[in-house]
């Protein structure tokens, strides 16, 4: 049961690492690009309240996604156990 909870965490870490590498690559390339500099200047003009609200919304959605992984594995393990419970009760140990 514990391994089924650990695997999604490692999968999320790997996916997060890949996304982080992509973002770092884009930032490295964008340092040489004037159009991206203009975009960053426009982003910096956005008020801090909107930036905070966007970050908070992303945090809520990401947390909901992680909980879906856990709920999927917990519910599937429960249903697996529920489906094999009648078979386990029919087995005679004598």
N, C-alpha and C positions, 0 to 999 in steps of 0.2 A: 504494500500500500504506500509506503514511504517513497519508494522509487517512482511510483506513478505521479507523485507530487513534485519530485525533484526534476524530472525530465522536462516539464514545461518551463521551469525556471531557467534551466540551462539553455533551452531553445530560445527563450526571450533574451538571454544574455548574448547569445550568438547573433541573433537578429539585430539586437541593439548595437553590437560591435560592428556589424556590417554597415548599418545605417550611419554610425558615427564615422567610419572610414569614408563613406561616400560624402558626408557633409564636410569632412576635413579636406577631401580632394576638391570639392566645389569651392570651398573658401580659398584654398591655395591657388586655384585657377583664377578665381575672381579678383585676387589681388592685382592681377595683371590686366584686368578688363575694366574699361572706363564705364561701360553701360551698367555693370554690376555695382560700381561705386555710386552711380546716380541712384540706383535702386536702394542701396543701403542708406543713402542720405535721406531718401523719402521715408524709409522705414523708421529712421531715427526721429523724424518729425511727428510720428504718431504719439499720442499722449500715453503716459505711464499707466493710466487707468485701463485703457484698452489692451495694452500689453499684458497687464496683470490678469485681466479677465480672460484673455485668450489662453494664457498659460494655465490658469485655474481650470478652464474648460477642458483643455488637453489632458491635464492631470486626472480629472474625473473620468474622461473617456478611456484613458489608458488603464486606470484602476479597474474600471468595469470590464475591460478586456481581459485583464489578468484574472479577475474573479471568475470570468466565464470559463477559463482554462481549468481552474480548480473545481468549479461546480460540475463541469463536464466529466472529469475523472471521478469525482465522488459519486455522482449520480450513476455513471456507467458501472462503477464497482458495486454499488448497491443493487442495481438491476441484475448484474451478473450473479451476485450472491442470491438474490431473490429467485432467479430462474433455476438455479441449481439446488436450492434448499429442498424441494420435494424429492429430488434424486438422492440427496444425502440422507434424508429421513427414511428412505426405502431400503437403504443398504443395511444388511444384517451383519453384525460383527460376531455372531455366534456360530 
